[in-house]
Amino acid sequence: MKLYSTNNTLSEVSFKDAVFNSMPQDKGLYMPYSIPRLDADFINNLDKYSLPEIAFKVAQNLLGDSIPEADLKALIDDAINFPAPIVKLEDNVYVLELFHGPSLAFKDFGARFMSRVMSYFLEPGEKQLDVLVATSGDTGGAVALGFLGVPNTRVTILYPKGKVSGVQEQQLTTNGQNIRALEVDGTFDDCQALVKQAFVDDELNEKFRLTSANSINIARLVPQTFYYFNAYAQLLRQGIKKVVFSVPSGNFGNIGAGLLAWKMGLPVEKFIAATNVNDTVPEFLKTGVYQPKPSVATLSNAMDVGNPSNWVRIADLFKNDTEALKELVVGFKYDDEETVKAINWVFDNYNYVVCPHTAIAWQALTDYKQDHAAVDTAGVFLSTAHPCKFPDVFSDEVAAKIEVPEQVKELEAKTKLAVAISKDFADFKGYLLGVN
């Protein structure tokens, strides 16, 4: 697998180099030169394969000979060892549950795969790998658990003070060992900017071997394609061959992975980009003008992104053909009041609890279907996190329905380990260099 920077198509790096360097020095993002289509026979018979089998075939198709077949299979069997079921709520309406991994969020797919890829590529005696990651909520916990105890790695997680839920903060600040947490007095966009600036800082790159575990790293995006193929496999088992995916969208890595799956041959009728009031992309899809803006705090905090990094990948995937992109992707946005209303409606009508991000995806699918009803097309909305992570969002009646997993209960007894810093890069750089 050879990759180029979205800012320089003449550059060429290996998958290993892209994983470890994470972000090109020209501040673009890595994209594969070739995205081979999967064999039609495989696509049409996905229902005959398990999730790990699908994941192996998809990864092999993309990565080529970057990792030998036997090693790749072992890596995937270890990383993707939890289910991702679709649950039918009514005719042609399904929820894809992506919260059955260790950190109870869809980020487990990317974090577990990436940590194992990095560990696989690390040679004995090599310089310690310093992984930097900005989180708006779920990424931090998934990366922390994915890398916890991985030899010769150190992870530094930046999260916005007061803008992640209590459970999310516990997941990313109570690990110790090789996991460090920085509580940034700012927004997720500020955290993301600090990480990006570190990657192009000469002094830091001279002293440390830096990489990222955010979805700017291509190793995060590849495994997120797996659950789209697996969802389609489950639909095939029910005799359904047409699908629309509604995706809660923040940094746009999740829907970016879906579009990558589509590029590999997954037959998707439409992707719905569902956002909260941080609506940079829905506005672009309406007006044709891409205008990043400062992020706004909402109940769906993992989607509080005003300048989504992965949008450049999506634009690159369509070679900046906006009209072609708009043929496949439609955007919807919702405020907190609409989010709570959606949570309550889903609970009252389906006896099912959705987190605030998932509620937005459900509402977008519902609104889309009003104008695009098709009896032979399933609507699948992605559930990106377990609702127990957002206890303050729910009414007492809804909260009583939530079954809190044992690993969350265990977090309550652990001590928060976090260092407070400002959003100033000098402060972050000083921490990394050991000045602070």
C-alpha positions as CSV (number, residue, x, y, z in Angstrom):
1,M,0.0,0.0,0.0
2,K,1.5,3.3,-1.1
3,L,0.1,6.7,0.1
4,Y,0.3,10.3,-0.8
5,S,-0.4,13.6,1.0
6,T,-3.6,15.4,0.1
7,N,-1.3,18.5,-0.3
8,N,1.2,16.7,-2.5
9,T,0.0,13.9,-4.7
10,L,3.6,13.3,-5.9
11,S,4.8,12.3,-2.4
12,E,4.9,8.5,-1.7
13,V,5.2,6.7,1.6
14,S,4.6,3.2,2.8
15,F,1.7,2.2,5.1
16,K,4.3,1.7,7.9
17,D,5.7,5.2,7.4
18,A,2.2,6.7,7.2
19,V,1.2,5.0,10.5
20,F,4.2,6.2,12.4
21,N,4.4,9.7,10.8
22,S,0.6,10.1,11.0
23,M,0.6,13.5,9.4
24,P,2.8,14.7,6.5
25,Q,5.0,17.7,7.2
26,D,3.1,19.6,4.5
27,K,0.0,19.4,6.9
28,G,-2.0,17.3,4.5
29,L,-3.4,13.9,5.3
30,Y,-2.3,10.5,3.9
31,M,-4.5,8.8,1.3
32,P,-3.9,5.6,-0.6
33,Y,-2.8,5.9,-4.3
34,S,-5.0,3.0,-5.1
35,I,-8.4,1.9,-3.6
36,P,-9.0,-1.5,-5.2
37,R,-12.6,-2.6,-5.5
38,L,-13.4,-5.8,-3.7
39,D,-14.6,-8.8,-5.8
40,A,-18.3,-8.6,-6.6
41,D,-18.7,-12.2,-5.6
42,F,-17.4,-11.4,-2.1
43,I,-19.7,-8.4,-1.8
44,N,-22.8,-10.3,-2.9
45,N,-22.0,-13.1,-0.4
46,L,-21.0,-11.1,2.6
47,D,-23.7,-12.8,4.6
48,K,-21.6,-16.0,4.6
49,Y,-18.7,-14.3,6.5
50,S,-18.1,-13.4,10.1
51,L,-17.0,-9.9,11.2
52,P,-13.3,-11.0,11.6
53,E,-13.4,-12.7,8.2
54,I,-14.8,-9.6,6.6
55,A,-12.3,-7.4,8.4
56,F,-9.4,-9.5,7.2
57,K,-10.6,-9.5,3.6
58,V,-11.2,-5.7,3.6
59,A,-7.9,-4.9,5.2
60,Q,-6.0,-7.2,2.9
61,N,-7.6,-5.5,-0.1
62,L,-6.5,-2.1,1.1
63,L,-3.1,-2.9,2.6
64,G,-1.8,-5.3,0.0
65,D,1.5,-6.8,1.1
66,S,2.1,-4.2,3.8
67,I,1.6,-6.9,6.5
68,P,1.9,-10.6,5.6
69,E,-1.3,-12.5,5.4
70,A,-0.9,-14.7,8.5
71,D,0.3,-11.8,10.6
72,L,-2.6,-9.6,9.5
73,K,-5.1,-12.3,10.3
74,A,-3.7,-12.7,13.8
75,L,-3.7,-9.0,14.4
76,I,-7.3,-8.6,13.3
77,D,-8.5,-11.6,15.3
78,D,-6.9,-10.0,18.4
79,A,-8.2,-6.5,17.7
80,I,-11.7,-7.1,16.4
81,N,-12.9,-9.5,19.1
82,F,-16.3,-8.0,19.9
83,P,-19.6,-7.9,18.0
84,A,-21.2,-5.0,16.1
85,P,-24.9,-6.1,15.7
86,I,-27.7,-4.4,13.9
87,V,-30.9,-4.2,15.9
88,K,-34.2,-3.8,14.1
89,L,-36.5,-1.2,15.5
90,E,-39.2,-1.3,12.9
91,D,-39.5,-2.2,9.2
92,N,-36.4,-0.9,7.3
93,V,-35.1,0.9,10.4
94,Y,-32.0,-0.5,12.1
95,V,-29.5,0.7,14.6
96,L,-25.9,-0.5,14.2
97,E,-24.5,-0.9,17.8
98,L,-20.8,0.0,17.8
99,F,-20.4,0.2,21.6
100,H,-19.6,-3.4,22.5
101,G,-15.8,-3.0,22.7
102,P,-13.7,-2.2,25.9
103,S,-14.3,1.5,26.0
104,L,-18.0,1.2,24.9
105,A,-17.6,3.4,21.8
106,F,-17.0,2.9,18.1
107,K,-13.5,4.2,18.5
108,D,-12.5,0.8,19.8
109,F,-12.3,-0.5,16.2
110,G,-9.7,2.1,15.2
111,A,-7.8,2.3,18.5
112,R,-7.4,-1.5,18.9
113,F,-6.4,-2.1,15.3
114,M,-3.9,0.9,15.3
115,S,-2.2,-0.1,18.6
116,R,-1.6,-3.6,17.3
117,V,-0.4,-2.3,13.9
118,M,2.1,0.0,15.6
119,S,3.3,-2.7,18.0
120,Y,3.7,-5.0,15.1
121,F,5.8,-2.5,13.1
122,L,8.0,-1.5,16.1
123,E,11.4,-3.0,16.0
124,P,13.3,-4.1,19.1
125,G,15.6,-1.2,20.3
126,E,13.8,1.4,18.4
127,K,13.1,4.9,19.8
128,Q,10.0,5.1,22.0
129,L,6.9,6.0,20.1
130,D,5.1,9.0,21.5
131,V,1.4,9.0,20.5
132,L,-0.4,12.3,20.7
133,V,-4.2,12.3,20.6
134,A,-6.9,15.0,20.9
135,T,-10.3,13.9,22.1
136,S,-13.7,15.4,22.2
137,G,-15.0,12.5,24.2
138,D,-14.7,8.9,23.2
139,T,-11.4,8.8,21.3
140,G,-9.4,9.3,24.5
141,G,-10.8,6.3,26.3
142,A,-10.5,4.0,23.3
143,V,-6.9,5.0,22.7
144,A,-6.0,4.7,26.4
145,L,-7.4,1.2,26.6
146,G,-6.0,0.2,23.2
147,F,-2.5,1.3,24.0
148,L,-2.4,0.6,27.8
149,G,0.7,-1.5,28.5
150,V,1.9,-1.7,24.9
151,P,5.7,-1.9,25.1
152,N,7.8,1.1,23.9
153,T,4.9,3.4,23.5
154,R,3.7,6.5,25.5
155,V,0.4,8.1,24.9
156,T,-0.5,11.7,25.7
157,I,-4.2,12.5,25.5
158,L,-5.5,16.1,25.3
159,Y,-9.1,16.8,26.2
160,P,-11.1,20.0,26.7
161,K,-11.7,20.9,30.3
162,G,-15.4,20.6,31.3
163,K,-16.5,19.4,27.8
164,V,-16.4,15.6,28.2
165,S,-18.8,13.5,30.3
166,G,-17.8,12.1,33.7
167,V,-17.4,8.6,32.4
168,Q,-15.4,9.7,29.4
169,E,-13.0,11.6,31.6
170,Q,-12.6,8.7,34.0
171,Q,-11.8,6.4,31.0
172,L,-9.0,8.6,29.8
173,T,-7.5,9.9,33.1
174,T,-7.4,6.9,35.4
175,N,-5.0,4.5,33.6
176,G,-1.5,5.6,34.6
177,Q,1.4,3.4,33.2
178,N,2.1,4.6,29.7
179,I,-1.0,6.8,29.4
180,R,-0.9,10.6,30.2
181,A,-3.8,13.0,30.2
182,L,-3.8,16.7,29.7
183,E,-6.8,18.8,30.6
184,V,-6.8,21.7,28.2
185,D,-8.5,25.0,29.1
186,G,-10.1,25.3,25.7
187,T,-12.2,23.4,23.1
188,F,-11.6,20.2,21.1
189,D,-10.5,22.3,18.2
190,D,-7.8,23.9,20.4
191,C,-6.7,20.4,21.5
192,Q,-6.5,19.3,17.8
193,A,-4.6,22.4,16.9
194,L,-2.0,21.7,19.6
195,V,-1.5,18.1,18.3
196,K,-1.2,19.3,14.7
197,Q,1.3,22.0,15.6
198,A,3.4,19.5,17.5
199,F,3.8,17.3,14.4
200,V,5.4,20.2,12.5
201,D,7.6,21.5,15.3
202,D,11.3,20.8,14.5
203,E,12.5,20.6,18.1
204,L,9.8,18.1,19.2
205,N,10.4,16.0,16.1
206,E,14.1,16.0,16.8
207,K,13.6,14.8,20.4
208,F,10.6,12.5,20.1
209,R,9.2,10.0,17.6
210,L,5.8,11.5,17.3
211,T,2.6,9.9,15.8
212,S,-1.1,10.4,16.3
213,A,-4.0,8.2,17.3
214,N,-6.6,10.6,16.0
215,S,-8.5,9.7,12.9
216,I,-6.0,11.8,10.9
217,N,-3.9,8.6,11.1
218,I,-4.8,6.3,8.3
219,A,-4.6,3.2,10.6
220,R,-7.7,4.6,12.4
221,L,-9.7,4.9,9.2
222,V,-9.0,1.4,7.7
223,P,-10.7,-0.6,10.5
224,Q,-13.7,1.7,10.6
225,T,-14.7,0.4,7.2
226,F,-15.1,-3.1,8.7
227,Y,-18.4,-2.4,10.4
228,Y,-20.1,-1.0,7.3
229,F,-19.4,-4.2,5.4
230,N,-20.5,-6.2,8.4
231,A,-23.8,-4.3,8.7
232,Y,-24.5,-5.0,5.1
233,A,-23.8,-8.6,5.6
234,Q,-26.4,-8.7,8.4
235,L,-28.9,-7.0,6.1
236,L,-28.2,-9.6,3.4
237,R,-29.1,-12.3,5.9
238,Q,-32.5,-10.6,6.1
239,G,-32.9,-10.4,2.3
240,I,-32.2,-6.7,2.1
241,K,-29.8,-5.4,-0.6
242,K,-30.2,-1.6,-0.4
243,V,-29.0,0.6,2.4
244,V,-28.8,4.2,3.6
245,F,-26.4,4.9,6.4
246,S,-27.0,7.8,8.9
247,V,-23.7,8.7,10.6
248,P,-23.2,10.9,13.7
249,S,-20.5,13.2,12.5
250,G,-17.9,15.3,14.3
251,N,-14.3,15.0,12.9
252,F,-15.8,13.1,9.9
253,G,-13.5,10.1,10.2
254,N,-16.6,7.8,10.8
255,I,-18.4,8.8,7.6
256,G,-15.1,9.0,5.8
257,A,-14.5,5.3,6.5
258,G,-18.0,4.6,5.2
259,L,-17.2,6.5,2.0
260,L,-13.9,4.5,1.7
261,A,-16.0,1.3,2.0
262,W,-18.3,2.6,-0.8
263,K,-15.2,3.3,-2.9
264,M,-14.2,-0.4,-2.4
265,G,-17.5,-1.5,-3.7
266,L,-20.0,-1.5,-0.8
267,P,-23.4,-0.7,-2.4
268,V,-24.7,2.2,-0.4
269,E,-27.6,4.4,-1.7
270,K,-26.8,7.4,0.4
271,F,-24.8,8.6,3.4
272,I,-26.4,11.0,5.8
273,A,-24.0,13.3,7.7
274,A,-25.8,14.1,10.9
275,T,-24.3,16.8,13.1
276,N,-25.2,19.0,16.0
277,V,-25.1,22.8,15.7
278,N,-21.4,22.4,14.7
279,D,-22.7,22.3,11.2
280,T,-19.7,23.2,8.9
281,V,-20.3,20.3,6.6
282,P,-24.2,20.4,6.3
283,E,-23.8,24.1,5.5
284,F,-21.2,23.3,2.8
285,L,-23.5,20.7,1.3
286,K,-26.2,23.4,1.1
287,T,-24.2,26.4,-0.1
288,G,-21.0,25.0,-1.6
289,V,-19.0,27.2,0.7
290,Y,-16.7,25.4,3.3
291,Q,-16.4,27.8,6.2
292,P,-14.9,26.4,9.4
293,K,-16.0,28.0,12.6
294,P,-15.2,27.9,16.4
295,S,-16.8,24.8,17.9
296,V,-19.8,25.1,20.3
297,A,-20.3,22.9,23.3
298,T,-23.4,20.6,23.1
299,L,-24.9,17.5,24.7
300,S,-23.4,15.4,21.9
301,N,-19.9,16.5,22.9
302,A,-17.9,14.0,20.7
303,M,-19.3,15.9,17.7
304,D,-18.3,19.4,18.9
305,V,-16.0,20.0,16.0
306,G,-16.0,23.2,14.0
307,N,-13.2,22.4,11.6
308,P,-13.3,18.6,10.9
309,S,-9.9,17.3,9.9
310,N,-11.1,14.4,7.8
311,W,-13.1,16.6,5.4
312,V,-10.0,17.0,3.3
313,R,-9.9,13.2,2.8
314,I,-13.5,13.1,1.8
315,A,-13.0,16.0,-0.7
316,D,-9.9,14.2,-2.0
317,L,-11.9,11.0,-2.4
318,F,-14.2,12.8,-4.8
319,K,-11.3,14.8,-6.4
320,N,-13.1,18.0,-5.2
321,D,-16.1,17.3,-7.4
322,T,-18.7,18.8,-5.1
323,E,-21.7,17.8,-7.3
324,A,-20.6,14.1,-7.2
325,L,-20.1,14.3,-3.5
326,K,-23.6,15.9,-3.0
327,E,-25.1,13.0,-5.0
328,L,-24.0,10.6,-2.3
329,V,-23.9,12.6,0.9
330,V,-26.6,14.7,2.4
331,G,-26.3,16.7,5.7
332,F,-28.7,17.4,8.6
333,K,-28.1,19.4,11.8
334,Y,-29.9,19.4,15.2
335,D,-29.7,21.5,18.4
336,D,-29.7,20.1,22.0
337,E,-33.5,20.6,22.3
338,E,-34.1,18.5,19.2
339,T,-31.6,15.9,20.5
340,V,-33.4,15.4,23.8
341,K,-36.7,15.2,22.0
342,A,-35.3,12.5,19.7
343,I,-33.9,10.5,22.7
344,N,-37.4,10.6,24.3
345,W,-39.2,9.6,21.2
346,V,-37.0,6.6,20.5
347,F,-37.4,5.5,24.1
348,D,-41.2,6.0,24.2
349,N,-41.8,4.3,20.8
350,Y,-39.1,1.6,20.7
351,N,-38.3,1.1,24.4
352,Y,-34.7,1.7,23.3
353,V,-32.1,4.1,24.8
354,V,-29.8,6.1,22.5
355,C,-26.9,8.3,23.4
356,P,-27.2,12.0,22.2
357,H,-24.9,11.3,19.2
358,T,-27.0,8.3,18.2
359,A,-30.2,10.3,18.7
360,I,-29.0,12.8,16.1
361,A,-28.3,10.1,13.6
362,W,-31.8,8.6,14.2
363,Q,-33.5,12.0,13.7
364,A,-31.5,12.6,10.5
365,L,-32.5,9.2,9.1
366,T,-36.2,9.8,10.1
367,D,-36.2,13.2,8.4
368,Y,-34.5,11.9,5.3
369,K,-36.9,9.0,5.0
370,Q,-39.9,11.4,5.0
371,D,-38.9,12.5,1.5
372,H,-37.1,9.4,0.3
373,A,-39.3,6.4,1.4
374,A,-38.4,3.2,-0.3
375,V,-39.8,-0.2,0.7
376,D,-36.8,-2.1,-0.4
377,T,-34.2,0.1,1.3
378,A,-33.0,-0.2,4.9
379,G,-32.1,2.8,6.9
380,V,-29.2,2.1,9.3
381,F,-28.2,4.7,11.9
382,L,-24.9,4.3,13.7
383,S,-24.9,4.1,17.5
384,T,-21.5,5.3,18.4
385,A,-21.4,5.1,22.2
386,H,-23.1,3.4,25.1
387,P,-25.7,5.6,26.7
388,C,-24.2,5.1,30.2
389,K,-21.5,7.6,29.3
390,F,-24.0,10.5,29.3
391,P,-26.1,10.1,32.5
392,D,-26.9,13.8,32.8
393,V,-28.7,13.9,29.5
394,F,-31.5,11.5,30.3
395,S,-34.7,11.8,32.3
396,D,-35.0,9.5,35.3
397,E,-37.3,7.2,33.4
398,V,-34.9,6.7,30.5
399,A,-31.8,6.5,32.8
400,A,-33.5,3.7,34.8
401,K,-33.5,1.6,31.7
402,I,-29.7,1.8,31.1
403,E,-27.7,-1.1,32.2
404,V,-24.3,0.1,33.4
405,P,-21.5,-2.2,32.3
406,E,-19.2,-3.6,35.0
407,Q,-16.1,-1.8,33.6
408,V,-17.8,1.6,34.1
409,K,-18.6,0.8,37.7
410,E,-15.0,-0.1,38.4
411,L,-13.9,3.4,37.2
412,E,-15.5,5.1,40.1
413,A,-12.9,3.8,42.5
414,K,-10.0,5.0,40.4
415,T,-8.1,8.3,40.9
416,K,-8.0,11.0,38.2
417,L,-4.5,11.5,36.9
418,A,-4.5,14.7,34.7
419,V,-2.3,17.7,34.2
420,A,-4.0,21.1,33.5
421,I,-2.6,23.2,30.7
422,S,-3.6,26.2,28.7
423,K,-4.4,26.2,25.0
424,D,-1.2,28.0,24.3
425,F,1.3,25.8,22.3
426,A,4.2,26.9,24.4
427,D,2.5,25.4,27.4
428,F,2.0,22.1,25.6
429,K,5.5,22.0,24.2
430,G,6.9,22.8,27.6
431,Y,5.1,19.9,29.1
432,L,6.3,17.5,26.4
433,L,9.9,18.7,26.8
434,G,9.6,18.3,30.6
435,V,9.9,22.1,31.3
436,N,6.5,22.2,33.2
